[in-house]
């Protein structure tokens, strides 16, 4: 790898004007010297195009035209990418200062890694931190068990991405996880315990507005694994943990959609398959079980306390 490899960042955009400027500036204001920035707008009508035009001199290429969804828009940018390292940053996400420099350093120090990923800050529409998502150094086996990585904090080697193929446009919710699996079959990922990115959690985000649809794609991925010789053998040896992970992911998003009964049923199926997988979410299981008793206020109180705790040490305020 070159001492300062070129980096391409792609931002897919569609009617996210409220957050878009923060996204653009978080890329443009990075300290890394060689960044190619591509913005693919899907034909926004909410003022997003005017925001893109405001920063057009700092963007290497952009377009605003109808596409066939998020994956299609991201692929359009990735196929134009010239950087040795590539990533995409959705128009309601943002990079932390120094994220790209740190990711490049991690890839240089881990030449066998196909991609690297860091931690993720979650903020509400007011910009207050509500959570900081930290991960583990998960390899192919962990990804098969649906240990989810925060997509905005992922940086990939373009040569590995191209070998794996781009995003599958038939996926709409776990399109990134499906790609990580395909890339990890070629070269394992590497986790770096640093805060690299952030995402806005708001009413229009997919994990809030369409949370109940994630589980179906998790099971699609399980079925796809069975068609891949390398994964099928691993799945056969560990199918209970993999299927428990799919059910746990389904329950997680059903809980976020406040469909507590359905979440409990999914958690119960996960518990029966592999108890230790489900019990990582014991607090969610408890809140879901108590919600019919009118104790959901306890959950809201917990979330308020957590938000207060993170905002006292908000990494974006330093």
C-alpha positions as CSV (number, residue, x, y, z in Angstrom):
1,X,0.0,0.0,0.0
2,X,1.2,3.5,-0.8
3,X,2.3,5.7,2.2
4,X,-0.7,7.9,1.6
5,X,-3.2,5.8,-0.4
6,X,-6.0,7.6,-2.1
7,X,-9.4,7.4,-0.4
8,X,-12.9,7.7,-2.0
9,X,-16.0,8.5,0.0
10,X,-19.4,8.1,-1.6
11,X,-22.5,9.8,-0.1
12,X,-25.9,8.6,-1.3
13,X,-28.5,11.3,-0.7
14,X,-32.2,11.5,-0.9
15,X,-34.3,14.2,0.8
16,X,-32.2,14.5,3.9
17,X,-31.5,18.2,3.7
18,X,-31.8,18.6,7.5
19,X,-28.7,16.5,8.0
20,X,-26.9,16.7,4.7
21,X,-24.7,19.7,5.3
22,X,-23.2,18.1,8.5
23,X,-22.5,15.0,6.4
24,X,-20.7,16.9,3.6
25,X,-18.7,19.0,6.0
26,X,-17.6,16.0,8.0
27,X,-15.9,14.6,4.9
28,X,-14.6,17.9,3.4
29,X,-13.0,19.0,6.7
30,X,-11.1,15.7,7.3
31,X,-7.3,16.1,7.8
32,X,-6.4,13.4,5.3
33,X,-4.6,14.8,2.2
34,X,-6.0,12.6,-0.7
35,X,-9.7,12.3,-0.6
36,X,-12.0,11.9,-3.6
37,X,-15.5,12.8,-2.7
38,X,-18.5,11.6,-4.7
39,X,-22.2,12.5,-4.0
40,X,-25.0,10.6,-5.6
41,X,-28.4,12.3,-5.1
42,X,-31.5,10.3,-6.0
43,X,-33.5,13.4,-7.2
44,X,-34.2,15.2,-4.0
45,X,-36.8,17.9,-3.8
46,X,-36.2,19.2,-0.3
47,X,-33.3,21.6,-0.9
48,X,-30.6,18.9,-0.8
49,X,-29.4,19.8,-4.3
50,X,-28.9,23.4,-3.2
51,X,-26.8,22.3,-0.3
52,X,-24.7,20.0,-2.6
53,X,-24.2,23.0,-5.0
54,X,-22.9,25.1,-2.0
55,X,-20.0,22.7,-1.6
56,X,-19.6,21.7,-5.2
57,X,-16.1,23.0,-5.4
58,X,-15.0,20.6,-2.7
59,X,-16.8,17.6,-4.3
60,X,-15.1,15.8,-7.2
61,X,-18.3,14.6,-8.8
62,X,-21.9,14.7,-8.0
63,X,-25.2,14.0,-9.7
64,X,-28.9,14.3,-8.9
65,X,-31.1,11.9,-10.8
66,X,-33.6,9.2,-10.1
67,X,-32.2,5.9,-9.1
68,X,-33.4,2.4,-8.1
69,X,-32.9,2.8,-4.3
70,X,-30.1,3.2,-1.8
71,X,-28.0,0.3,-3.0
72,X,-28.2,1.4,-6.6
73,X,-27.1,4.9,-5.7
74,X,-24.2,3.7,-3.6
75,X,-23.1,1.3,-6.3
76,X,-23.2,4.1,-8.8
77,X,-20.6,6.0,-6.7
78,X,-18.5,3.0,-5.8
79,X,-18.1,2.0,-9.5
80,X,-16.7,5.5,-10.2
81,X,-14.3,5.3,-7.2
82,X,-10.6,5.6,-7.9
83,X,-9.3,5.4,-4.4
84,X,-7.4,2.4,-3.0
85,X,-9.6,2.7,0.0
86,X,-13.4,3.3,-0.3
87,X,-16.3,3.9,2.0
88,X,-19.8,5.3,1.9
89,X,-21.4,7.7,4.3
90,X,-25.2,8.1,4.2
91,X,-26.6,11.6,4.1
92,X,-27.8,11.5,7.7
93,X,-24.4,10.2,9.1
94,X,-21.1,11.9,9.7
95,X,-17.4,11.3,10.3
96,X,-15.6,12.1,13.5
97,X,-12.5,14.4,13.1
98,X,-9.5,12.3,12.0
99,X,-11.6,9.2,11.1
100,X,-10.1,8.8,7.6
101,X,-6.5,9.2,8.8
102,X,-7.1,6.6,11.5
103,X,-8.7,4.2,9.2
104,X,-5.9,4.5,6.6
105,X,-3.4,3.9,9.4
106,X,-5.3,0.8,10.5
107,X,-5.3,-0.7,7.0
108,X,-1.6,0.0,6.6
109,X,-0.9,-1.7,9.9
110,X,-3.1,-4.7,9.0
111,X,-2.2,-5.5,5.3
112,X,-4.2,-8.8,5.4
113,X,-7.5,-7.0,6.4
114,X,-10.1,-6.6,3.7
115,X,-11.8,-3.8,5.7
116,X,-11.6,-2.1,9.0
117,X,-14.3,-0.7,11.3
118,X,-14.5,1.5,14.4
119,X,-17.1,2.6,16.9
120,X,-20.2,4.6,16.2
121,X,-21.9,7.5,18.0
122,X,-25.7,7.7,17.9
123,X,-27.3,11.1,18.1
124,X,-30.9,12.3,18.1
125,X,-32.2,15.1,15.7
126,X,-31.1,17.7,18.2
127,X,-27.6,16.4,18.1
128,X,-27.6,14.9,21.6
129,X,-25.7,11.6,22.1
130,X,-28.1,8.8,22.9
131,X,-25.6,5.9,22.6
132,X,-22.1,5.0,21.7
133,X,-22.0,1.6,19.9
134,X,-18.8,-0.4,20.5
135,X,-18.0,-3.6,18.8
136,X,-15.6,-6.6,19.0
137,X,-13.0,-7.9,16.6
138,X,-15.5,-10.0,14.7
139,X,-14.4,-12.2,11.8
140,X,-16.4,-14.2,9.3
141,X,-17.8,-16.5,12.0
142,X,-19.1,-13.6,14.1
143,X,-20.6,-11.9,11.0
144,X,-22.4,-15.2,10.2
145,X,-23.9,-15.0,13.8
146,X,-25.3,-11.5,13.0
147,X,-22.9,-9.5,15.0
148,X,-23.7,-6.2,13.4
149,X,-21.1,-3.6,12.5
150,X,-21.9,0.1,12.3
151,X,-21.7,0.8,8.5
152,X,-20.7,4.5,8.7
153,X,-17.5,3.4,10.5
154,X,-16.4,0.9,7.8
155,X,-13.5,1.5,5.4
156,X,-12.8,-1.1,2.6
157,X,-9.9,-1.9,0.3
158,X,-11.3,-1.3,-3.2
159,X,-9.6,-4.4,-4.6
160,X,-11.4,-6.6,-2.1
161,X,-14.7,-4.9,-2.7
162,X,-14.4,-5.4,-6.4
163,X,-13.6,-9.1,-5.9
164,X,-16.7,-9.5,-3.7
165,X,-18.9,-7.5,-6.0
166,X,-20.9,-4.4,-5.1
167,X,-24.1,-4.2,-3.0
168,X,-26.9,-6.5,-3.9
169,X,-29.8,-4.2,-4.9
170,X,-32.4,-6.7,-3.8
171,X,-31.5,-6.0,-0.2
172,X,-32.8,-2.9,1.4
173,X,-32.1,-3.2,5.1
174,X,-29.1,-5.6,5.6
175,X,-27.4,-4.7,2.3
176,X,-24.2,-3.8,4.2
177,X,-24.1,-7.0,6.3
178,X,-24.5,-9.1,3.2
179,X,-21.5,-7.3,1.7
180,X,-19.4,-7.7,4.8
181,X,-20.0,-11.4,4.6
182,X,-18.9,-11.6,1.0
183,X,-15.8,-9.5,1.6
184,X,-14.9,-11.5,4.8
185,X,-14.8,-14.7,2.7
186,X,-11.9,-13.1,0.8
187,X,-10.1,-11.2,3.5
188,X,-11.0,-10.9,7.2
189,X,-12.1,-7.6,8.8
190,X,-10.2,-5.8,11.6
191,X,-11.8,-3.9,14.4
192,X,-10.2,-0.7,15.8
193,X,-11.5,0.5,19.2
194,X,-11.7,4.2,18.1
195,X,-14.8,6.4,17.5
196,X,-14.8,7.0,13.8
197,X,-18.4,8.0,12.8
198,X,-21.8,9.0,13.9
199,X,-25.4,8.5,12.8
200,X,-28.6,10.4,13.4
201,X,-31.5,8.3,14.8
202,X,-34.7,9.9,13.7
203,X,-38.2,9.1,12.7
204,X,-37.3,8.8,9.0
205,X,-34.3,6.5,9.4
206,X,-34.8,2.9,8.3
207,X,-34.0,1.4,11.6
208,X,-36.8,3.5,13.1
209,X,-39.4,3.7,10.3
210,X,-39.1,0.2,9.0
211,X,-37.6,-1.7,11.9
212,X,-39.9,-4.7,11.5
213,X,-38.5,-5.5,8.1
214,X,-34.9,-6.3,9.1
215,X,-35.7,-9.8,10.4
216,X,-36.9,-11.0,7.0
217,X,-33.7,-10.0,5.4
218,X,-31.7,-11.7,8.2
219,X,-33.4,-15.0,7.3
220,X,-32.8,-14.3,3.6
221,X,-29.1,-14.1,4.4
222,X,-29.3,-17.4,6.4
223,X,-30.8,-19.1,3.3
224,X,-28.1,-17.4,1.1
225,X,-25.4,-18.8,3.4
226,X,-26.6,-22.3,2.6
227,X,-25.9,-21.7,-1.1
228,X,-22.2,-20.7,-0.5
229,X,-19.9,-23.7,-0.1
230,X,-17.5,-22.0,2.3
231,X,-20.3,-20.7,4.5
232,X,-22.6,-23.8,4.2
233,X,-19.9,-25.9,5.9
234,X,-19.5,-23.4,8.8
235,X,-23.3,-23.0,9.1
236,X,-23.8,-26.7,9.4
237,X,-21.4,-26.8,12.4
238,X,-22.9,-23.7,14.1
239,X,-26.5,-23.4,12.8
240,X,-28.1,-23.0,16.2
241,X,-26.0,-20.0,17.1
242,X,-26.4,-18.5,13.6
243,X,-30.2,-18.9,13.7
244,X,-30.3,-17.6,17.2
245,X,-28.4,-14.5,16.0
246,X,-31.0,-14.0,13.2
247,X,-33.8,-14.2,15.7
248,X,-32.0,-11.9,18.1
249,X,-31.5,-9.3,15.3
250,X,-35.2,-9.6,14.4
251,X,-36.2,-9.1,18.0
252,X,-33.9,-6.1,18.4
253,X,-35.5,-4.2,15.6
254,X,-39.1,-5.3,16.6
255,X,-38.3,-3.9,20.0
256,X,-37.2,-0.6,18.5
257,X,-40.5,-0.5,16.5
258,X,-42.2,-1.0,19.9
259,X,-43.9,-4.2,18.8
260,X,-43.0,-5.8,22.2
261,X,-45.1,-8.9,21.8
262,X,-43.5,-9.8,18.5
263,X,-40.1,-8.9,20.0
264,X,-40.6,-11.3,22.9
265,X,-41.6,-14.1,20.6
266,X,-38.5,-13.6,18.5
267,X,-36.3,-13.5,21.7
268,X,-38.0,-16.7,22.9
269,X,-37.1,-18.4,19.6
270,X,-33.5,-17.1,20.0
271,X,-33.3,-18.4,23.6
272,X,-34.5,-21.8,22.5
273,X,-31.8,-22.0,19.8
274,X,-28.9,-20.6,21.8
275,X,-29.5,-19.0,25.2
276,X,-26.3,-17.1,25.5
277,X,-26.9,-15.3,22.2
278,X,-30.3,-13.9,23.3
279,X,-29.3,-13.1,26.8
280,X,-26.9,-10.4,25.6
281,X,-30.2,-8.4,25.3
282,X,-31.5,-9.3,28.7
283,X,-32.5,-5.7,29.5
284,X,-34.6,-5.4,26.3
285,X,-36.2,-8.8,27.1
286,X,-37.1,-7.5,30.5
287,X,-38.6,-4.2,29.2
288,X,-40.5,-6.0,26.5
289,X,-41.9,-8.4,29.1
290,X,-43.0,-5.6,31.4
291,X,-44.5,-3.4,28.8
292,X,-48.0,-4.9,29.0
293,X,-48.0,-3.9,32.6
294,X,-47.7,-0.3,31.7
295,X,-44.1,-0.2,32.8
296,X,-42.7,1.1,29.5
297,X,-42.1,4.4,31.4
298,X,-39.2,2.5,33.1
299,X,-37.7,2.0,29.7
300,X,-38.0,5.7,28.8
301,X,-36.5,6.7,32.1
302,X,-33.6,4.4,31.4
303,X,-33.1,5.9,28.0
304,X,-33.2,9.4,29.4
305,X,-30.5,8.5,32.0
306,X,-28.4,6.9,29.3
307,X,-28.6,10.0,27.1
308,X,-27.7,12.3,30.0
309,X,-24.7,10.0,30.8
310,X,-23.4,10.1,27.2
311,X,-23.9,13.9,26.8
312,X,-21.8,14.6,29.9
313,X,-18.9,13.1,27.9
314,X,-20.1,13.8,24.4
315,X,-17.2,13.1,22.0
316,X,-18.6,15.6,19.5
317,X,-18.5,18.4,22.1
318,X,-14.7,18.4,22.7
